[in-house]
């Protein structure tokens, strides 16, 4: 085989005019050649192209976080009502113990106060969960931050109420993840007209 043999795969082939050689960046004629990775296509906003007013559709992760907030609020309302019902159990326990002294009555009142505080705190967190779920559709970045903080508190509350709190732990972590993702951030930082 000779150097100029057209059947030689290793031989030098004649270059076509106007074509760059091996190792040169490819591109459109008249364009500055680009190096590195090819550019990504432009990002389309959520919703259909040309939507009036730049309307976006709520991402699936944010929708899921919204449903999880509703579920957690239902759990907390049930838990708060059961905690209020436990106040009667404290009176029953004191009377069944046969203690009738003033100290036993003071201890029962203190226990009922702690139980009432926990029940009210649970109902406040349920109301906050409902408010966040309602604000997911129209809220801005502050709603996103509040949902992340709320998911952290829900996770902590689930840890404190193990083994029943395992569902709350999972839901709290998922709320944080879904709202903190980039599509969630784009939803909450979208322009509103």
C-alpha positions as semicolon CSV with decimal commas, in nm:
position;residue;x (nm);y (nm);z (nm)
1;X;0,000;0,000;0,000
2;X;0,125;0,333;-0,082
3;X;0,074;0,661;0,094
4;X;-0,171;0,792;-0,159
5;X;-0,364;0,467;-0,203
6;X;-0,740;0,541;-0,183
7;X;-0,805;0,196;-0,027
8;X;-0,565;0,256;0,260
9;X;-0,773;0,345;0,569
10;X;-0,466;0,498;0,734
11;X;-0,355;0,699;0,441
12;X;-0,410;1,068;0,410
13;X;-0,731;1,144;0,235
14;X;-0,774;1,452;0,031
15;X;-0,949;1,723;0,231
16;X;-1,267;1,868;0,097
17;X;-1,252;2,242;0,054
18;X;-1,417;2,442;0,327
19;X;-1,412;2,154;0,578
20;X;-1,191;2,181;0,886
21;X;-0,949;1,902;0,955
22;X;-0,947;1,647;1,231
23;X;-0,964;1,797;1,580
24;X;-1,107;2,129;1,476
25;X;-1,439;2,233;1,628
26;X;-1,740;2,186;1,405
27;X;-2,001;2,454;1,371
28;X;-2,205;2,657;1,129
29;X;-2,014;2,854;0,868
30;X;-1,949;3,207;0,984
31;X;-1,990;3,119;1,352
32;X;-1,731;3,136;1,620
33;X;-1,629;2,776;1,690
34;X;-1,729;2,659;2,038
35;X;-1,531;2,426;2,254
36;X;-1,645;2,185;2,525
37;X;-1,990;2,045;2,569
38;X;-2,270;2,136;2,334
39;X;-2,514;2,393;2,462
40;X;-2,835;2,273;2,622
41;X;-3,162;2,357;2,455
42;X;-3,350;2,653;2,601
43;X;-3,562;2,570;2,904
44;X;-3,937;2,592;2,855
45;X;-4,147;2,716;3,145
46;X;-4,407;2,484;3,290
47;X;-4,736;2,484;3,110
48;X;-4,796;2,497;2,740
49;X;-4,594;2,724;2,513
50;X;-4,750;3,061;2,459
51;X;-4,972;3,041;2,766
52;X;-5,142;3,372;2,838
53;X;-4,965;3,577;3,100
54;X;-4,680;3,325;3,128
55;X;-4,897;3,086;3,328
56;X;-4,707;2,792;3,467
57;X;-4,839;2,458;3,582
58;X;-4,754;2,355;3,938
59;X;-4,479;2,089;3,928
60;X;-4,564;1,739;4,043
61;X;-4,330;1,755;4,342
62;X;-4,498;2,068;4,474
63;X;-4,840;1,908;4,422
64;X;-4,722;1,604;4,617
65;X;-4,586;1,826;4,898
66;X;-4,922;2,002;4,911
67;X;-5,106;1,670;4,951
68;X;-4,858;1,567;5,220
69;X;-4,928;1,888;5,410
70;X;-5,300;1,804;5,405
71;X;-5,226;1,451;5,532
72;X;-5,005;1,579;5,814
73;X;-5,271;1,832;5,914
74;X;-5,530;1,553;5,936
75;X;-5,294;1,347;6,154
76;X;-5,232;1,646;6,379
77;X;-5,600;1,731;6,419
78;X;-5,674;1,372;6,520
79;X;-5,374;1,371;6,754
80;X;-5,478;1,702;6,913
81;X;-5,832;1,580;6,977
82;X;-5,705;1,253;7,125
83;X;-5,468;1,449;7,347
84;X;-5,757;1,660;7,477
85;X;-5,943;1,335;7,550
86;X;-5,641;1,219;7,750
87;X;-5,703;1,500;8,000
88;X;-5,998;1,304;8,135
89;X;-5,775;1,000;8,174
90;X;-5,549;1,195;8,409
91;X;-5,842;1,267;8,644
92;X;-5,942;0,901;8,629
93;X;-5,587;0,789;8,711
94;X;-5,568;1,019;9,013
95;X;-5,907;0,907;9,145
96;X;-5,827;0,536;9,087
97;X;-5,504;0,576;9,280
98;X;-5,706;0,677;9,584
99;X;-5,508;0,995;9,635
100;X;-5,729;1,276;9,757
101;X;-5,472;1,511;9,904
102;X;-5,405;1,860;9,778
103;X;-5,068;1,748;9,641
104;X;-5,231;1,484;9,423
105;X;-5,480;1,740;9,296
106;X;-5,197;1,985;9,217
107;X;-5,006;1,710;9,037
108;X;-5,317;1,620;8,832
109;X;-5,371;1,986;8,741
110;X;-5,007;2,019;8,635
111;X;-5,033;1,706;8,420
112;X;-5,354;1,830;8,259
113;X;-5,185;2,163;8,187
114;X;-4,896;1,993;8,007
115;X;-5,137;1,774;7,809
116;X;-5,349;2,078;7,715
117;X;-5,036;2,268;7,604
118;X;-4,928;1,978;7,380
119;X;-5,280;1,950;7,234
120;X;-5,301;2,323;7,158
121;X;-4,950;2,318;7,006
122;X;-5,051;2,024;6,787
123;X;-5,362;2,206;6,666
124;X;-5,157;2,520;6,592
125;X;-4,920;2,314;6,377
126;X;-5,223;2,160;6,203
127;X;-5,353;2,510;6,123
128;X;-5,008;2,609;5,992
129;X;-5,003;2,300;5,772
130;X;-5,343;2,387;5,628
131;X;-5,233;2,747;5,565
132;X;-4,917;2,632;5,384
133;X;-5,115;2,385;5,173
134;X;-5,352;2,663;5,071
135;X;-5,066;2,906;4,991
136;X;-4,877;2,656;4,770
137;X;-5,079;2,763;4,466
138;X;-5,019;3,138;4,493
139;X;-4,735;3,177;4,742
140;X;-4,392;3,312;4,674
141;X;-4,049;3,217;4,799
142;X;-4,149;3,285;5,161
143;X;-4,406;3,005;5,133
144;X;-4,131;2,774;5,008
145;X;-3,902;2,863;5,298
146;X;-4,187;2,818;5,549
147;X;-4,268;2,478;5,398
148;X;-3,905;2,369;5,434
149;X;-3,897;2,485;5,798
150;X;-4,234;2,321;5,861
151;X;-4,106;1,993;5,712
152;X;-3,810;2,012;5,950
153;X;-4,037;2,060;6,251
154;X;-4,266;1,779;6,131
155;X;-3,965;1,550;6,104
156;X;-3,850;1,646;6,454
157;X;-4,202;1,594;6,592
158;X;-4,214;1,253;6,427
159;X;-3,885;1,159;6,591
160;X;-4,023;1,260;6,930
161;X;-4,333;1,046;6,879
162;X;-4,172;0,724;6,756
163;X;-4,281;0,454;6,663
164;X;-4,610;0,612;6,551
165;X;-4,428;0,913;6,408
166;X;-4,249;0,719;6,133
167;X;-4,510;0,831;5,878
168;X;-4,470;1,194;5,986
169;X;-4,092;1,164;5,955
170;X;-4,121;1,032;5,600
171;X;-4,375;1,296;5,499
172;X;-4,169;1,578;5,654
173;X;-3,855;1,471;5,468
174;X;-4,045;1,439;5,141
175;X;-4,195;1,786;5,184
176;X;-3,847;1,930;5,228
177;X;-3,712;1,746;4,923
178;X;-4,001;1,826;4,689
179;X;-4,019;2,194;4,777
180;X;-3,641;2,244;4,775
181;X;-3,586;2,090;4,429
182;X;-3,508;2,319;4,137
183;X;-3,852;2,288;3,979
184;X;-4,010;2,372;4,315
185;X;-3,785;2,675;4,346
186;X;-3,880;2,782;3,994
187;X;-4,249;2,750;4,086
188;X;-4,222;2,968;4,394
189;X;-3,997;3,225;4,226
190;X;-4,208;3,258;3,912
191;X;-4,320;3,606;3,808
192;X;-4,674;3,698;3,908
193;X;-4,868;3,950;3,704
